[in-house]
Amino acid sequence: MLTAEKNAILTETGPDRPMGQLFRFFWQPALLSRELPEPDCPPRRVKILDTDMVAIRDSDGRAQLITPTCPHRGANLFFGRVEEGGIRCAYHGWKFDVDGNCLDIPTLPDNGQREKMCKKIKLKTYPTREAGGLVWVYLGPEELMPEMPQFDFLDMPADQVYVSKKYQFSNWAQACEGALDTAHFSFLHMPLVGGKINFGKDAFVAESSADERRIGWIRNDGAPRFSITKHEAGLVIGGARYADEGDTYWRISQFLMPNHGLAPNAFPGENMHGQCWVPIDDETCWIFNYTWNPDRKLGEDEVERFRNGASIHAATDENYVPLRNITNDFLIDREDQKTRTYTGIKGVSEQDAAIQESMGPIVDRTKEHLNSSDLGVVQFRRYILDAAKALDNEGLLPTAHSHPQNYRLRSGSHVCSDTIPFDDVMVERFGHKLGLAPAAAQDQAKAAEVGAE
């Protein structure tokens, strides 16, 4: 459990709070690229980290996050007209480009006054980048702005990546912890056998399919053993379950600073998944989901399933609120819960949200009773709280801030002999003890060779 003080530090992300300061030193997803579908399309409201913004895409196709406040009289630029290289306030027609330059003040006579006034006016804008189907924003001090993190999926062709987002009625941290807590897969997401979880060796047979076998391993062993490696960008979290005799089934996830996680599901060749939990305020967050395959393009049928809420993605309305949510009890089906699934709730994403939101907007961690299955969550809290404390007390930024290449990591599953230690499991599965993507590992090796010379 945490003290009340530490729970507050973990969950409060306002600009004057330690965790809020930490978040602002890192690039954050702000919206999906497809929310700005074409040049001069309507603007979009955006709010993350208690900061209200407006997103626009200008005539050249450039996406930009700007302040919603027109510097003339304070009108909200969400109601403005995006046109001919900029946005024009609907109140008096003042116009600004995506860099914040004032292009026109039609309320002044065109006798030199207009041009002179334009040079004095500057609209506040936020550093913005577009990559991986997402529009990213940086809200920290510009003199300390880092490079974009080099996530594996950001380098993939567009047809090998699918991204989505959903609104969640909970604090960012309990959503993040839910993803890092891979022990719950033996329960929350489990289909039933004969109306029961049915732990035991007869839960599947030897000739079962690969999917059935991995489900069987998860079902049979509800008490995974965790091995955790700390690194400069975050944590590698390995959960070991008993597989066939003499073998161990490893599910390996990644936590990446300050609010990303890579899922532990994929065997080689399968789709990989990741998430980013972006605070809107202290009681709600956006969850950005990204699925990619480094070996092939995603099939149309796969993308269609993701759109409809498969895997980590949720079925949502036009405002990205899940169709099954806390206000309708996630449309829980008690008969289904009794006979087919552990929860009676449709969708992995919705099952996660139901539990995370059931804790309340901000869970009281002073009342928890943790055990060995919570080791990943405990290490995450320690890691992120230490980083926030170091920044707040000593002005020290995490190493990840200045090393974007350290984000090129992968996660996934592996079956191997139960005699192999975790570091060797990582090398056997990924070719690197931290799970660096092949290209990143090669670059690191070359850099080491140059340094040795």
Disulfide bonds with the S-S distance in Angstrom:
none
